[in-house]
Amino acid sequence: MLELRRLDVAYGRRAIVEDLSAGPLAADTVTALLGPNGSGKSTLLKAVAGLVPLRGGQVLLDGRDLADGGFAQRARQVAYLPQSLPAAVHLRVFESVLAAAHATVGSLRAQAADTGAVMALLERLGIGHLALHYLDRLSGGQKQLAGLAQALVRQPRLLLLDEPLSALDLNHQFHVLDLLREETRERGLVTVIVLHDLNIALRHADRCLLMRGGRLLAEGAPRDVVTAETLAAAYGVRGRVETCSRGLPQVIIDGLAVSLPPLSPPMPPTP
C-alpha cells in the first residue's frame, strides 16, 4: 500500500504542495487524483515518483520510505507516465516497449518480456497493428498508448499516470480504463491517475483524492469525495451529482459559484 505523510514540495521559494497526507492506498485499487488546474496534482505525482525533491515528508510503499533505497531501486518499483511525453525517438513501438523492460527491471524480468509478451500487451491496448510503426510518426493518442505499454511492461508495484486520457477518443478512454482496472487487480498494483473528467472518476476509480491550492480537500470513495459541496470548494462551480437511469452517478454543472471559499483543513478520509 501507498501512504503519503506530510509532503511539502516547492519550486524555489514557491510552495506547490503543502503538508499533504493521504492514504494508505491499498494494492488492487485505482485512485483518481482530482483538482482544478494549478492545484499541484502533477507536481505531487512527480514527487511520489522521485522526480521532484521533497522539502519535507515521506512517501511510504508497504511501510518503507521510497527515498531510502535510492533512485535506481525506486525506479524498479515505480512507473511514471507524464502527461506530455518526451520527443519521440526513431524507434518502432515494439522496440520501445522491449527496451523499457530491459532498461529498468533487471535481467530476470527482462527475459520474461519476450516478443510474445510484448505483442500480447500491445494487442490488449489495441495497438498491436502499430508494433512496427515508428514512435515519431504516431498521433498523440497512439503515443500515449505506447507510453502506457512501456510503463506496464516494467511490472511496477506503483503505477503513476498523469492525464493518460487527454489525447484519447471516447472509445479508447473506456478501453484503457477498463484495462487499467484489470491490470491493477491482476498484478496487485497501486495505481494513481490524474483525471479531469469527474464522471470518469466516479465510474472507474475505487478512491479519489481531491486537491486545491497544493492541499488535500477530500479523500475517500468517489461518491463521498465528488459532491455539490466539494465541487464548489475545489472548482468554484454550482453543481450536483445525480443518478442516471442505470444507477450510475453523474456530475451536472449548473453554473459558477459567486466565489471560491477560503482554504480549510482537509476533510477526514472515509473508510
Helices and strands as residue ranges (DSSP letters): E 2-11, E 14-25, E 29-34, H 41-49, E 56-61, E 64-65, G 66-69, H 70-77, E 78-81, H 93-104, H 107-112, H 115-124, G 128-130, G 135-137, H 140-152, E 158-162, H 170-187, E 190-194, H 198-204, E 207-212, E 215-220, H 222-225, H 228-230, I 231-235, E 237-243, E 249-256
